[in-house]
Amino acid sequence: MQYMLIMTETEAEFASRDNPEKAGAYWGGWTTFIGAMRQAGIIVNGDGLQPPHTATTVRIRDGRPVVQDGPFADSKEQLGGYFIIEVPDLDTALAWAARSPSALSGSVEVRPVLPPMPR
């Protein structure tokens, strides 16, 4: 079964990406986690995202698009990236989510992926 691991990070974690004193530890944690998933053969797809300030959000209000710079929610945690993994069950997906660096200071939401729509 496929699950999406939705990684959220705090502002401090996003800042660690570019901080020369912290970037090594930040990226090292991700390299280890992604390497373990690759070795297990469970990655279907995944991408990290640029920081939240690069986001643009679109909503339709009164039939018109409203465009806002920035992320969709005013929150202490922001979407940092995702992985689609293929594992036997939810318990296995949760175990992988718990190994993510995001679980240490942000969160990892785990959701089943819908099957392909019939044509």
N, CA, C and O atoms as a Tinker XYZ file with bonds, in Angstrom:
   476  protein
     1  N      0.845000   -1.178000    0.000000    73     2
     2  CA     0.000000    0.000000    0.000000    64     1     3
     3  C      0.888000    1.238000    0.000000    63     2     4     5
     4  O      1.964000    1.240000    0.598000    81     3
     5  N      0.433000    2.283000   -0.671000    73     3     6
     6  CA     1.217000    3.511000   -0.717000    64     5     7
     7  C      0.706000    4.509000    0.324000    63     6     8     9
     8  O     -0.497000    4.662000    0.537000    81     7
     9  N      1.666000    5.179000    0.964000    73     7    10
    10  CA     1.386000    6.212000    1.950000    64     9    11
    11  C      2.209000    7.445000    1.614000    63    10    12    13
    12  O      3.334000    7.343000    1.125000    81    11
    13  N      1.632000    8.612000    1.884000    73    11    14
    14  CA     2.378000    9.855000    1.759000    64    13    15
    15  C      2.838000   10.264000    3.148000    63    14    16    17
    16  O      2.043000   10.337000    4.084000    81    15
    17  N      4.125000   10.527000    3.266000    73    15    18
    18  CA     4.681000   11.097000    4.485000    64    17    19
    19  C      4.813000   12.595000    4.217000    63    18    20    21
    20  O      5.596000   13.006000    3.360000    81    19
    21  N      4.062000   13.401000    4.934000    73    19    22
    22  CA     4.042000   14.845000    4.732000    64    21    23
    23  C      4.875000   15.473000    5.850000    63    22    24    25
    24  O      4.484000   15.463000    7.017000    81    23
    25  N      6.022000   16.016000    5.467000    73    23    26
    26  CA     6.977000   16.529000    6.440000    64    25    27
    27  C      6.734000   18.006000    6.715000    63    26    28    29
    28  O      6.682000   18.814000    5.788000    81    27
    29  N      6.586000   18.357000    7.984000    73    27    30
    30  CA     6.508000   19.771000    8.343000    64    29    31
    31  C      7.717000   20.113000    9.199000    63    30    32    33
    32  O      8.245000   19.275000    9.929000    81    31
    33  N      8.136000   21.355000    9.091000    73    31    34
    34  CA     9.301000   21.824000    9.823000    64    33    35
    35  C      8.993000   23.180000   10.449000    63    34    36    37
    36  O      8.127000   23.918000    9.978000    81    35
    37  N      9.710000   23.487000   11.503000    73    35    38
    38  CA     9.585000   24.792000   12.136000    64    37    39
    39  C     10.412000   25.805000   11.354000    63    38    40    41
    40  O     11.234000   25.430000   10.518000    81    39
    41  N     10.195000   27.081000   11.624000    73    39    42
    42  CA    10.997000   28.119000   10.983000    64    41    43
    43  C     12.476000   27.918000   11.269000    63    42    44    45
    44  O     13.316000   28.125000   10.393000    81    43
    45  N     12.796000   27.516000   12.489000    73    43    46
    46  CA    14.196000   27.294000   12.862000    64    45    47
    47  C     14.815000   26.169000   12.030000    63    46    48    49
    48  O     15.980000   26.251000   11.643000    81    47
    49  N     14.038000   25.124000   11.756000    73    47    50
    50  CA    14.556000   24.037000   10.929000    64    49    51
    51  C     14.801000   24.504000    9.504000    63    50    52    53
    52  O     15.820000   24.160000    8.906000    81    51
    53  N     13.876000   25.285000    8.954000    73    51    54
    54  CA    14.092000   25.830000    7.611000    64    53    55
    55  C     15.352000   26.684000    7.591000    63    54    56    57
    56  O     16.125000   26.618000    6.635000    81    55
    57  N     15.572000   27.487000    8.633000    73    55    58
    58  CA    16.756000   28.349000    8.698000    64    57    59
    59  C     18.032000   27.520000    8.786000    63    58    60    61
    60  O     19.081000   27.953000    8.310000    81    59
    61  N     17.959000   26.336000    9.387000    73    59    62
    62  CA    19.138000   25.464000    9.512000    64    61    63
    63  C     19.673000   25.006000    8.167000    63    62    64    65
    64  O     20.855000   24.682000    8.045000    81    63
    65  N     18.824000   24.975000    7.166000    73    63    66
    66  CA    19.247000   24.534000    5.838000    64    65    67
    67  C     20.394000   25.372000    5.307000    63    66    68    69
    68  O     21.292000   24.853000    4.643000    81    67
    69  N     20.369000   26.672000    5.598000    73    67    70
    70  CA    21.345000   27.596000    5.037000    64    69    71
    71  C     22.380000   28.087000    6.043000    63    70    72    73
    72  O     23.338000   28.757000    5.657000    81    71
    73  N     22.210000   27.772000    7.314000    73    71    74
    74  CA    23.143000   28.208000    8.343000    64    73    75
    75  C     24.393000   27.326000    8.289000    63    74    76    77
    76  O     24.302000   26.123000    8.537000    81    75
    77  N     25.564000   27.903000    7.967000    73    75    78
    78  CA    26.779000   27.087000    7.816000    64    77    79
    79  C     27.116000   26.242000    9.047000    63    78    80    81
    80  O     27.690000   25.161000    8.913000    81    79
    81  N     26.769000   26.719000   10.234000    73    79    82
    82  CA    27.078000   25.973000   11.458000    64    81    83
    83  C     26.125000   24.800000   11.682000    63    82    84    85
    84  O     26.477000   23.845000   12.374000    81    83
    85  N     24.934000   24.859000   11.111000    73    83    86
    86  CA    23.924000   23.824000   11.355000    64    85    87
    87  C     23.575000   23.001000   10.123000    63    86    88    89
    88  O     22.972000   21.935000   10.243000    81    87
    89  N     23.944000   23.478000    8.950000    73    87    90
    90  CA    23.521000   22.811000    7.707000    64    89    91
    91  C     24.034000   21.375000    7.625000    63    90    92    93
    92  O     23.314000   20.493000    7.158000    81    91
    93  N     25.256000   21.130000    8.068000    73    91    94
    94  CA    25.811000   19.771000    7.999000    64    93    95
    95  C     24.963000   18.767000    8.760000    63    94    96    97
    96  O     24.646000   17.695000    8.245000    81    95
    97  N     24.596000   19.115000    9.989000    73    95    98
    98  CA    23.766000   18.212000   10.794000    64    97    99
    99  C     22.371000   18.078000   10.198000    63    98   100   101
   100  O     21.805000   16.985000   10.166000    81    99
   101  N     21.820000   19.198000    9.725000    73    99   102
   102  CA    20.482000   19.171000    9.135000    64   101   103
   103  C     20.456000   18.233000    7.934000    63   102   104   105
   104  O     19.658000   17.296000    7.897000    81   103
   105  N     21.324000   18.478000    6.949000    73   103   106
   106  CA    21.333000   17.670000    5.725000    64   105   107
   107  C     21.831000   16.252000    5.994000    63   106   108   109
   108  O     21.416000   15.313000    5.316000    81   107
   109  N     22.713000   16.089000    6.975000    73   107   110
   110  CA    23.176000   14.742000    7.331000    64   109   111
   111  C     22.050000   13.852000    7.810000    63   110   112   113
   112  O     21.992000   12.671000    7.468000    81   111
   113  N     21.145000   14.426000    8.611000    73   111   114
   114  CA    19.988000   13.661000    9.077000    64   113   115
   115  C     19.101000   13.220000    7.929000    63   114   116   117
   116  O     18.614000   12.090000    7.906000    81   115
   117  N     18.893000   14.116000    6.977000    73   115   118
   118  CA    18.065000   13.772000    5.813000    64   117   119
   119  C     18.761000   12.751000    4.918000    63   118   120   121
   120  O     18.115000   11.840000    4.399000    81   119
   121  N     20.064000   12.894000    4.735000    73   119   122
   122  CA    20.806000   11.936000    3.904000    64   121   123
   123  C     20.700000   10.538000    4.492000    63   122   124   125
   124  O     20.502000    9.570000    3.758000    81   123
   125  N     20.830000   10.426000    5.800000    73   123   126
   126  CA    20.715000    9.125000    6.469000    64   125   127
   127  C     19.319000    8.542000    6.312000    63   126   128   129
   128  O     19.171000    7.364000    5.984000    81   127
   129  N     18.293000    9.355000    6.544000    73   127   130
   130  CA    16.909000    8.893000    6.455000    64   129   131
   131  C     16.560000    8.454000    5.030000    63   130   132   133
   132  O     16.001000    7.376000    4.830000    81   131
   133  N     16.889000    9.285000    4.051000    73   131   134
   134  CA    16.578000    8.953000    2.659000    64   133   135
   135  C     17.368000    7.729000    2.216000    63   134   136   137
   136  O     16.842000    6.879000    1.499000    81   135
   137  N     18.616000    7.633000    2.632000    73   135   138
   138  CA    19.427000    6.456000    2.299000    64   137   139
   139  C     18.814000    5.174000    2.846000    63   138   140   141
   140  O     18.808000    4.147000    2.167000    81   139
   141  N     18.298000    5.231000    4.071000    73   139   142
   142  CA    17.664000    4.048000    4.666000    64   141   143
   143  C     16.406000    3.658000    3.892000    63   142   144   145
   144  O     16.160000    2.472000    3.671000    81   143
   145  N     15.611000    4.644000    3.479000    73   143   146
   146  CA    14.409000    4.332000    2.701000    64   145   147
   147  C     14.782000    3.764000    1.330000    63   146   148   149
   148  O     14.142000    2.831000    0.847000    81   147
   149  N     15.821000    4.332000    0.706000    73   147   150
   150  CA    16.265000    3.800000   -0.595000    64   149   151
   151  C     16.739000    2.358000   -0.453000    63   150   152   153
   152  O     16.395000    1.497000   -1.263000    81   151
   153  N     17.533000    2.105000    0.587000    73   151   154
   154  CA    18.052000    0.754000    0.802000    64   153   155
   155  C     16.908000   -0.232000    1.033000    63   154   156   157
   156  O     16.984000   -1.385000    0.609000    81   155
   157  N     15.852000    0.219000    1.703000    73   155   158
   158  CA    14.687000   -0.648000    1.937000    64   157   159
   159  C     13.829000   -0.786000    0.686000    63   158   160   161
   160  O     12.954000   -1.649000    0.627000    81   159
   161  N     14.073000    0.060000   -0.316000    73   159   162
   162  CA    13.326000   -0.034000   -1.573000    64   161   163
   163  C     11.881000    0.427000   -1.482000    63   162   164   165
   164  O     11.029000   -0.066000   -2.221000    81   163
   165  N     11.592000    1.367000   -0.586000    73   163   166
   166  CA    10.193000    1.755000   -0.386000    64   165   167
   167  C      9.826000    3.095000   -1.019000    63   166   168   169
   168  O      8.641000    3.425000   -1.077000    81   167
   169  N     10.797000    3.882000   -1.497000    73   167   170
   170  CA    10.480000    5.201000   -2.049000    64   169   171
   171  C      9.840000    5.054000   -3.426000    63   170   172   173
   172  O     10.406000    4.421000   -4.318000    81   171
   173  N      8.668000    5.636000   -3.591000    73   171   174
   174  CA     8.004000    5.724000   -4.885000    64   173   175
   175  C      8.320000    7.083000   -5.497000    63   174   176   177
   176  O      8.607000    7.185000   -6.690000    81   175
   177  N      8.265000    8.132000   -4.667000    73   175   178
   178  CA     8.537000    9.490000   -5.115000    64   177   179
   179  C      8.756000   10.355000   -3.883000    63   178   180   181
   180  O      8.400000    9.965000   -2.772000    81   179
   181  N      9.337000   11.518000   -4.079000    73   179   182
   182  CA     9.491000   12.449000   -2.974000    64   181   183
   183  C     10.271000   13.669000   -3.403000    63   182   184   185
   184  O     11.104000   13.609000   -4.308000    81   183
   185  N      9.992000   14.766000   -2.747000    73   183   186
   186  CA    10.685000   16.017000   -3.021000    64   185   187
   187  C     10.691000   16.875000   -1.780000    63   186   188   189
   188  O      9.738000   16.885000   -1.001000    81   187
   189  N     11.790000   17.601000   -1.611000    73   187   190
   190  CA    11.820000   18.676000   -0.634000    64   189   191
   191  C     11.277000   19.920000   -1.307000    63   190   192   193
   192  O     11.210000   19.999000   -2.534000    81   191
   193  N     10.895000   20.880000   -0.504000    73   191   194
   194  CA    10.330000   22.112000   -1.041000    64   193   195
   195  C     11.175000   23.311000   -0.634000    63   194   196   197
   196  O     11.866000   23.279000    0.384000    81   195
   197  N     11.115000   24.354000   -1.428000    73   195   198
   198  CA    11.756000   25.607000   -1.070000    64   197   199
   199  C     11.077000   26.138000    0.198000    63   198   200   201
   200  O      9.978000   25.693000    0.533000    81   199
   201  N     11.712000   27.084000    0.912000    73   199   202
   202  CA    11.132000   27.605000    2.157000    64   201   203
   203  C      9.752000   28.236000    1.949000    63   202   204   205
   204  O      9.411000   28.653000    0.842000    81   203
   205  N      8.966000   28.299000    3.028000    73   203   206
   206  CA     7.593000   28.804000    2.940000    64   205   207
   207  C      7.469000   30.197000    2.334000    63   206   208   209
   208  O      6.472000   30.480000    1.669000    81   207
   209  N      8.440000   31.067000    2.542000    73   207   210
   210  CA     8.309000   32.427000    2.011000    64   209   211
   211  C      8.293000   32.454000    0.482000    63   210   212   213
   212  O      7.949000   33.479000   -0.108000    81   211
   213  N      8.657000   31.349000   -0.169000    73   211   214
   214  CA     8.623000   31.295000   -1.638000    64   213   215
   215  C      7.256000   30.855000   -2.166000    63   214   216   217
   216  O      7.032000   30.850000   -3.376000    81   215
   217  N      6.355000   30.490000   -1.275000    73   215   218
   218  CA     5.039000   29.970000   -1.675000    64   217   219
   219  C      4.107000   31.074000   -2.145000    63   218   220   221
   220  O      4.248000   32.235000   -1.761000    81   219
   221  N      3.166000   30.694000   -2.972000    73   219   222
   222  CA     2.049000   31.545000   -3.376000    64   221   223
   223  C      0.794000   30.703000   -3.236000    63   222   224   225
   224  O      0.749000   29.564000   -3.701000    81   223
   225  N     -0.219000   31.257000   -2.600000    73   223   226
   226  CA    -1.453000   30.526000   -2.339000    64   225   227
   227  C     -2.600000   31.143000   -3.133000    63   226   228   229
   228  O     -2.729000   32.366000   -3.199000    81   227
   229  N     -3.427000   30.300000   -3.732000    73   227   230
   230  CA    -4.586000   30.750000   -4.509000    64   229   231
   231  C     -5.852000   30.210000   -3.852000    63   230   232   233
   232  O     -5.944000   29.025000   -3.529000    81   231
   233  N     -6.810000   31.085000   -3.663000    73   231   234
   234  CA    -8.140000   30.711000   -3.179000    64   233   235
   235  C     -9.160000   31.361000   -4.113000    63   234   236   237
   236  O     -8.894000   32.421000   -4.681000    81   235
   237  N    -10.294000   30.746000   -4.271000    73   235   238
   238  CA   -11.384000   31.369000   -5.026000    64   237   239
   239  C    -12.388000   31.892000   -4.002000    63   238   240   241
   240  O    -12.919000   31.130000   -3.194000    81   239
   241  N    -12.639000   33.180000   -4.044000    73   239   242
   242  CA   -13.600000   33.817000   -3.144000    64   241   243
   243  C    -14.555000   34.643000   -4.000000    63   242   244   245
   244  O    -14.132000   35.465000   -4.813000    81   243
   245  N    -15.845000   34.410000   -3.801000    73   243   246
   246  CA   -16.863000   35.107000   -4.593000    64   245   247
   247  C    -16.605000   34.954000   -6.083000    63   246   248   249
   248  O    -16.812000   35.888000   -6.858000    81   247
   249  N    -16.148000   33.765000   -6.482000    73   247   250
   250  CA   -15.919000   33.453000   -7.889000    64   249   251
   251  C    -14.653000   34.045000   -8.479000    63   250   252   253
   252  O    -14.421000   33.929000   -9.682000    81   251
   253  N    -13.833000   34.675000   -7.657000    73   251   254
   254  CA   -12.610000   35.297000   -8.160000    64   253   255
   255  C    -11.395000   34.754000   -7.427000    63   254   256   257
   256  O    -11.454000   34.472000   -6.230000    81   255
   257  N    -10.281000   34.607000   -8.164000    73   255   258
   258  CA    -9.070000   34.149000   -7.490000    64   257   259
   259  C     -8.483000   35.233000   -6.589000    63   258   260   261
   260  O     -8.408000   36.404000   -6.962000    81   259
   261  N     -8.074000   34.816000   -5.406000    73   259   262
   262  CA    -7.365000   35.676000   -4.472000    64   261   263
   263  C     -5.981000   35.054000   -4.307000    63   262   264   265
   264  O     -5.858000   33.919000   -3.846000    81   263
   265  N     -4.961000   35.781000   -4.676000    73   263   266
   266  CA    -3.588000   35.278000   -4.637000    64   265   267
   267  C     -2.865000   35.927000   -3.469000    63   266   268   269
   268  O     -2.897000   37.145000   -3.295000    81   267
   269  N     -2.212000   35.090000   -2.672000    73   267   270
   270  CA    -1.505000   35.564000   -1.487000    64   269   271
   271  C     -0.075000   35.054000   -1.527000    63   270   272   273
   272  O      0.155000   33.872000   -1.784000    81   271
   273  N      0.881000   35.925000   -1.277000    73   271   274
   274  CA     2.263000   35.471000   -1.133000    64   273   275
   275  C      2.379000   34.743000    0.188000    63   274   276   277
   276  O      1.780000   35.140000    1.188000    81   275
   277  N      3.156000   33.676000    0.181000    73   275   278
   278  CA     3.399000   32.939000    1.414000    64   277   279
   279  C      2.597000   31.662000    1.486000    63   278   280   281
   280  O      1.793000   31.359000    0.605000    81   279
   281  N      2.829000   30.916000    2.553000    73   279   282
   282  CA     2.181000   29.606000    2.712000    64   281   283
   283  C      0.689000   29.748000    2.985000    63   282   284   285
   284  O      0.178000   30.832000    3.265000    81   283
   285  N      0.014000   28.610000    2.891000    73   283   286
   286  CA    -1.439000   28.591000    2.994000    64   285   287
   287  C     -1.946000   28.811000    4.400000    63   286   288   289
   288  O     -3.106000   29.187000    4.572000    81   287
   289  N     -1.129000   28.594000    5.409000    73   287   290
   290  CA    -1.613000   28.671000    6.791000    64   289   291
   291  C     -0.642000   29.463000    7.651000    63   290   292   293
   292  O      0.572000   29.430000    7.446000    81   291
   293  N     -1.198000   30.165000    8.606000    73   291   294
   294  CA    -0.380000   30.856000    9.589000    64   293   295
   295  C     -0.115000   29.852000   10.700000    63   294   296   297
   296  O     -0.974000   29.617000   11.550000    81   295
   297  N      1.056000   29.270000   10.692000    73   295   298
   298  CA     1.335000   28.153000   11.576000    64   297   299
   299  C      2.791000   28.169000   11.984000    63   298   300   301
   300  O      3.624000   28.765000   11.302000    81   299
   301  N      3.102000   27.519000   13.089000    73   299   302
   302  CA     4.493000   27.406000   13.519000    64   301   303
   303  C      5.242000   26.352000   12.706000    63   302   304   305
   304  O      6.471000   26.383000   12.635000    81   303
   305  N      4.516000   25.428000   12.098000    73   303   306
   306  CA     5.122000   24.400000   11.254000    64   305   307
   307  C      4.643000   24.590000    9.828000    63   306   308   309
   308  O      3.468000   24.873000    9.591000    81   307
   309  N      5.556000   24.433000    8.878000    73   307   310
   310  CA     5.248000   24.617000    7.473000    64   309   311
   311  C      5.656000   23.375000    6.695000    63   310   312   313
   312  O      6.545000   22.633000    7.112000    81   311
   313  N      5.001000   23.156000    5.567000    73   311   314
   314  CA     5.292000   22.013000    4.719000    64   313   315
   315  C      6.718000   22.104000    4.194000    63   314   316   317
   316  O      7.097000   23.098000    3.575000    81   315
   317  N      7.505000   21.061000    4.444000    73   315   318
   318  CA     8.898000   21.045000    4.004000    64   317   319
   319  C      9.151000   20.098000    2.856000    63   318   320   321
   320  O     10.107000   20.285000    2.103000    81   319
   321  N      8.318000   19.085000    2.703000    73   319   322
   322  CA     8.497000   18.118000    1.632000    64   321   323
   323  C      7.623000   16.903000    1.870000    63   322   324   325
   324  O      6.825000   16.860000    2.806000    81   323
   325  N      7.793000   15.919000    1.002000    73   323   326
   326  CA     6.961000   14.725000    1.108000    64   325   327
   327  C      7.689000   13.537000    0.491000    63   326   328   329
   328  O      8.625000   13.696000   -0.292000    81   327
   329  N      7.244000   12.368000    0.856000    73   327   330
   330  CA     7.647000   11.118000    0.209000    64   329   331
   331  C      6.405000   10.285000    0.007000    63   330   332   333
   332  O      5.513000   10.274000    0.856000    81   331
   333  N      6.340000    9.590000   -1.102000    73   331   334
   334  CA     5.361000    8.521000   -1.296000    64   333   335
   335  C      6.159000    7.241000   -1.097000    63   334   336   337
   336  O      7.162000    7.008000   -1.772000    81   335
   337  N      5.705000    6.420000   -0.166000    73   335   338
   338  CA     6.395000    5.162000    0.092000    64   337   339
   339  C      5.422000    4.010000   -0.135000    63   338   340   341
   340  O      4.208000    4.168000   -0.003000    81   339
   341  N      5.970000    2.867000   -0.473000    73   339   342
   342  CA     5.154000    1.661000   -0.648000    64   341   343
   343  C      5.600000    0.665000    0.406000    63   342   344   345
   344  O      6.715000    0.146000    0.365000    81   343
   345  N      4.698000    0.406000    1.358000    73   343   346
   346  CA     4.976000   -0.497000    2.468000    64   345   347
   347  C      3.743000   -1.363000    2.706000    63   346   348   349
   348  O      2.663000   -1.044000    2.208000    81   347
   349  N      3.884000   -2.451000    3.457000    73   347   350
   350  CA     2.761000   -3.378000    3.614000    64   349   351
   351  C      1.548000   -2.827000    4.369000    63   350   352   353
   352  O      0.415000   -3.219000    4.092000    81   351
   353  N      1.789000   -1.900000    5.342000    73   351   354
   354  CA     0.669000   -1.478000    6.185000    64   353   355
   355  C      0.972000   -0.154000    6.881000    63   354   356   357
   356  O      2.082000    0.373000    6.799000    81   355
   357  N     -0.040000    0.367000    7.565000    73   355   358
   358  CA     0.077000    1.644000    8.258000    64   357   359
   359  C      1.144000    1.593000    9.343000    63   358   360   361
   360  O      1.897000    2.554000    9.503000    81   359
   361  N      1.228000    0.513000   10.080000    73   359   362
   362  CA     2.234000    0.427000   11.145000    64   361   363
   363  C      3.649000    0.605000   10.589000    63   362   364   365
   364  O      4.480000    1.266000   11.210000    81   363
   365  N      3.919000    0.024000    9.439000    73   363   366
   366  CA     5.235000    0.175000    8.811000    64   365   367
   367  C      5.447000    1.612000    8.369000    63   366   368   369
   368  O      6.537000    2.158000    8.545000    81   367
   369  N      4.415000    2.236000    7.795000    73   367   370
   370  CA     4.515000    3.635000    7.383000    64   369   371
   371  C      4.777000    4.533000    8.589000    63   370   372   373
   372  O      5.580000    5.463000    8.507000    81   371
   373  N      4.109000    4.261000    9.698000    73   371   374
   374  CA     4.319000    5.054000   10.914000    64   373   375
   375  C      5.735000    4.875000   11.459000    63   374   376   377
   376  O      6.339000    5.825000   11.957000    81   375
   377  N      6.253000    3.668000   11.363000    73   375   378
   378  CA     7.624000    3.435000   11.822000    64   377   379
   379  C      8.627000    4.242000   10.996000    63   378   380   381
   380  O      9.578000    4.798000   11.544000    81   379
   381  N      8.418000    4.306000    9.684000    73   379   382
   382  CA     9.296000    5.115000    8.828000    64   381   383
   383  C      9.125000    6.593000    9.143000    63   382   384   385
   384  O     10.113000    7.325000    9.192000    81   383
   385  N      7.903000    7.045000    9.357000    73   383   386
   386  CA     7.651000    8.447000    9.686000    64   385   387
   387  C      8.382000    8.844000   10.968000    63   386   388   389
   388  O      8.909000    9.951000   11.070000    81   387
   389  N      8.411000    7.948000   11.929000    73   387   390
   390  CA     9.075000    8.227000   13.201000    64   389   391
   391  C     10.584000    8.382000   13.042000    63   390   392   393
   392  O     11.227000    9.002000   13.889000    81   391
   393  N     11.156000    7.838000   11.988000    73   391   394
   394  CA    12.595000    7.946000   11.735000    64   393   395
   395  C     12.973000    9.256000   11.035000    63   394   396   397
   396  O     14.155000    9.589000   10.952000    81   395
   397  N     11.992000    9.993000   10.536000    73   395   398
   398  CA    12.249000   11.224000    9.794000    64   397   399
   399  C     12.820000   12.308000   10.703000    63   398   400   401
   400  O     12.391000   12.441000   11.849000    81   399
   401  N     13.786000   13.088000   10.202000    73   399   402
   402  CA    14.262000   14.235000   10.977000    64   401   403
   403  C     13.144000   15.217000   11.324000    63   402   404   405
   404  O     13.225000   15.895000   12.348000    81   403
   405  N     12.117000   15.307000   10.507000    73   403   406
   406  CA    11.001000   16.216000   10.800000    64   405   407
   407  C     10.253000   15.812000   12.063000    63   406   408   409
   408  O      9.684000   16.670000   12.737000    81   407
   409  N     10.241000   14.542000   12.395000    73   407   410
   410  CA     9.520000   14.078000   13.580000    64   409   411
   411  C     10.161000   14.604000   14.867000    63   410   412   413
   412  O      9.508000   14.647000   15.910000    81   411
   413  N     11.430000   15.004000   14.801000    73   411   414
   414  CA    12.127000   15.480000   15.995000    64   413   415
   415  C     11.709000   16.882000   16.424000    63   414   416   417
   416  O     11.660000   17.169000   17.620000    81   415
   417  N     11.410000   17.751000   15.478000    73   415   418
   418  CA    11.072000   19.126000   15.857000    64   417   419
   419  C      9.795000   19.635000   15.191000    63   418   420   421
   420  O      9.199000   20.604000   15.660000    81   419
   421  N      9.376000   18.998000   14.114000    73   419   422
   422  CA     8.138000   19.349000   13.422000    64   421   423
   423  C      7.172000   18.194000   13.560000    63   422   424   425
   424  O      6.871000   17.750000   14.668000    81   423
   425  N      6.688000   17.711000   12.432000    73   423   426
   426  CA     5.797000   16.552000   12.456000    64   425   427
   427  C      5.831000   15.855000   11.103000    63   426   428   429
   428  O      6.310000   16.400000   10.109000    81   427
   429  N      5.309000   14.640000   11.100000    73   427   430
   430  CA     5.155000   13.883000    9.857000    64   429   431
   431  C      3.736000   13.337000    9.846000    63   430   432   433
   432  O      3.373000   12.494000   10.665000    81   431
   433  N      2.949000   13.827000    8.913000    73   431   434
   434  CA     1.590000   13.322000    8.733000    64   433   435
   435  C      1.670000   12.149000    7.774000    63   434   436   437
   436  O      2.367000   12.219000    6.762000    81   435
   437  N      0.965000   11.077000    8.083000    73   435   438
   438  CA     0.961000    9.880000    7.248000    64   437   439
   439  C     -0.448000    9.690000    6.710000    63   438   440   441
   440  O     -1.413000    9.609000    7.471000    81   439
   441  N     -0.555000    9.620000    5.368000    73   439   442
   442  CA    -1.879000    9.438000    4.744000    64   441   443
   443  C     -1.811000    8.382000    3.671000    63   442   444   445
   444  O     -0.854000    8.348000    2.897000    81   443
   445  N     -2.823000    7.504000    3.608000    73   443   446
   446  CA    -2.897000    6.560000    2.500000    64   445   447
   447  C     -3.122000    7.322000    1.189000    63   446   448   449
   448  O     -3.839000    8.321000    1.152000    81   447
   449  N     -2.502000    6.836000    0.130000    73   447   450
   450  CA    -2.669000    7.419000   -1.203000    64   449   451
   451  C     -3.862000    6.760000   -1.863000    63   450   452   453
   452  O     -4.011000    5.539000   -1.803000    81   451
   453  N     -4.718000    7.561000   -2.497000    73   451   454
   454  CA    -5.858000    6.986000   -3.224000    64   453   455
   455  C     -5.354000    6.135000   -4.382000    63   454   456   457
   456  O     -4.341000    6.465000   -4.998000    81   455
   457  N     -6.045000    5.055000   -4.681000    73   455   458
   458  CA    -5.663000    4.254000   -5.853000    64   457   459
   459  C     -5.944000    5.069000   -7.125000    63   458   460   461
   460  O     -6.725000    6.019000   -7.088000    81   459
   461  N     -5.311000    4.703000   -8.247000    73   459   462
   462  CA    -5.570000    5.423000   -9.498000    64   461   463
   463  C     -7.060000    5.369000   -9.860000    63   462   464   465
   464  O     -7.738000    4.368000   -9.627000    81   463
   465  N     -7.535000    6.451000  -10.423000    73   463   466
   466  CA    -8.934000    6.530000  -10.835000    64   465   467
   467  C     -9.126000    5.711000  -12.119000    63   466   468   469
   468  O     -8.265000    5.722000  -12.999000    81   467
   469  N    -10.249000    5.007000  -12.221000    73   467   470
   470  CA   -10.499000    4.271000  -13.467000    64   469   471
   471  C    -10.722000    5.269000  -14.611000    63   470   472   473
   472  O    -11.216000    6.377000  -14.401000    81   471
   473  N    -10.357000    4.862000  -15.785000    73   471   474
   474  CA   -10.503000    5.747000  -16.956000    64   473   475
   475  C    -11.788000    5.478000  -17.682000    63   474   476
   476  O    -12.076000    6.126000  -18.688000    81   475
